[in-house]
Amino acid sequence: MFTPKIPPPDTAPTPGTSLVPPLTGLVHPSACTCHHTPAAPTAPVPAPAAPPNRPAVQFTPGSLIVAAAGGTAVVLVVGTVLVSMLLATAITAASVAVCAVVLRSLLNRPNNR
């Protein structure tokens, strides 16, 4: 059940062949009826040269300190946001629990008001 389903070697296409057979025997009429010689093929356009190698990024001691301070600031801000969201969830849960206790006490003893 967990083994891969690979086609047998005799039906699998080889990398150099195409699954679509080539069209043979089709002759298209020329677009014009004049009898002129076909234009000579143009030379292929050469590929653009590769861009020059970029120099490696070099960090100075000042930039390392700035990067470390920025990373610390990001961690502190994200931590503060997550802790405040957790606190808001805890306060909401506590208030819902208090409301449930009050409603339960009101609904269970209607004669003791």
C-alpha positions as CSV (number, residue, x, y, z in Angstrom):
1,M,0.0,0.0,0.0
2,F,2.8,2.4,0.8
3,T,5.1,1.4,-2.0
4,P,5.4,3.8,-4.9
5,K,3.7,2.9,-8.1
6,I,6.4,3.1,-10.8
7,P,5.5,2.1,-14.4
8,P,7.3,-0.9,-15.7
9,P,10.5,-0.1,-17.6
10,D,9.1,-1.1,-21.0
11,T,6.3,1.5,-20.8
12,A,8.2,4.4,-19.2
13,P,9.4,7.0,-21.7
14,T,13.1,7.6,-22.0
15,P,14.3,11.2,-21.2
16,G,15.3,11.8,-24.9
17,T,12.0,10.9,-26.5
18,S,8.7,12.7,-26.7
19,L,5.3,11.2,-26.0
20,V,3.9,13.0,-29.1
21,P,4.8,11.4,-32.4
22,P,6.2,13.9,-35.0
23,L,4.0,15.0,-37.8
24,T,5.3,13.7,-41.2
25,G,3.9,14.1,-44.7
26,L,2.2,17.5,-44.1
27,V,3.0,20.1,-46.8
28,H,1.7,23.6,-46.3
29,P,1.1,25.8,-49.3
30,S,3.0,29.0,-49.4
31,A,1.3,32.2,-48.2
32,C,1.8,34.1,-51.4
33,T,1.5,33.0,-55.1
34,C,4.6,34.9,-56.3
35,H,7.6,32.8,-57.1
36,H,10.5,34.3,-55.3
37,T,13.4,32.8,-53.5
38,P,13.1,32.5,-49.7
39,A,15.0,34.9,-47.5
40,A,18.3,33.8,-46.1
41,P,18.0,32.8,-42.4
42,T,19.4,35.4,-40.0
43,A,22.2,34.7,-37.6
44,P,21.1,33.7,-34.1
45,V,21.3,36.4,-31.5
46,P,24.1,35.7,-29.0
47,A,23.1,35.2,-25.4
48,P,23.8,38.2,-23.1
49,A,27.0,37.9,-21.1
50,A,26.7,36.9,-17.5
51,P,26.7,39.8,-15.1
52,P,30.0,40.4,-13.3
53,N,30.4,38.7,-9.9
54,R,29.1,40.7,-7.0
55,P,31.4,41.3,-4.1
56,A,30.5,39.4,-0.9
57,V,28.7,41.3,1.8
58,Q,31.2,42.4,4.5
59,F,30.1,43.3,8.0
60,T,31.9,45.8,10.0
61,P,31.8,45.7,13.9
62,G,29.4,48.6,13.9
63,S,26.9,46.9,11.5
64,L,27.1,43.7,13.6
65,I,26.2,45.6,16.7
66,V,23.3,47.3,14.9
67,A,22.1,43.9,13.6
68,A,22.3,42.4,17.1
69,A,20.4,45.3,18.6
70,G,17.7,45.2,15.9
71,G,17.3,41.4,16.5
72,T,17.0,41.9,20.2
73,A,14.4,44.7,19.7
74,V,12.3,42.5,17.4
75,V,12.4,39.6,19.9
76,L,11.3,41.9,22.7
77,V,8.5,43.5,20.7
78,V,7.2,40.1,19.5
79,G,7.4,38.7,23.0
80,T,5.5,41.7,24.5
81,V,2.7,41.3,21.9
82,L,2.4,37.5,22.6
83,V,2.4,38.0,26.4
84,S,-0.3,40.7,26.1
85,M,-2.4,38.5,23.9
86,L,-2.1,35.6,26.4
87,L,-3.0,38.0,29.3
88,A,-6.0,39.2,27.4
89,T,-7.2,35.7,26.8
90,A,-6.7,34.8,30.5
91,I,-8.7,37.9,31.6
92,T,-11.5,37.1,29.2
93,A,-11.6,33.5,30.4
94,A,-11.8,34.5,34.0
95,S,-14.6,37.0,33.4
96,V,-16.6,34.4,31.4
97,A,-16.1,32.0,34.3
98,V,-17.4,34.6,36.8
99,C,-20.4,35.3,34.7
100,A,-21.1,31.6,34.4
101,V,-21.0,31.2,38.2
102,V,-23.3,34.2,38.7
103,L,-25.8,33.0,36.1
104,R,-25.8,29.5,37.5
105,S,-26.5,30.8,41.0
106,L,-29.3,33.0,39.7
107,L,-31.0,30.2,37.7
108,N,-30.6,27.4,40.3
109,R,-32.3,29.3,43.2
110,P,-35.0,31.6,41.9
111,N,-36.9,31.6,45.2
112,N,-34.0,32.9,47.3
113,R,-33.8,36.5,45.9
